[in-house]
């Protein structure tokens, strides 16, 4: 019997997967592409790292500020931080 992954509350699971950015030429505004993390996504990353690894919210926020672009690197750094703090 297979279980539909969206059946639990009909919501997809949120992860640290990086969102696809549109190239500057696709935006039609003439600006260069700027790599930045929206505040909503940053707060989610901080919350996720804290809950997933057990580090404090301040530690998670510091990591997100330093390594904002790569979700896998963030998770790895948070796990290493937790190991070294014990």
Secondary structure, 3 states (H helix, E strand, C coil): CCCCCCCCCCCCCCCCCCCCCCCHHHHCCCCCCCCCCCHHHHHHHHHHHHHHHCCCHHHHHHHHHHCCCCHHHHHHHHHHHHHHHC
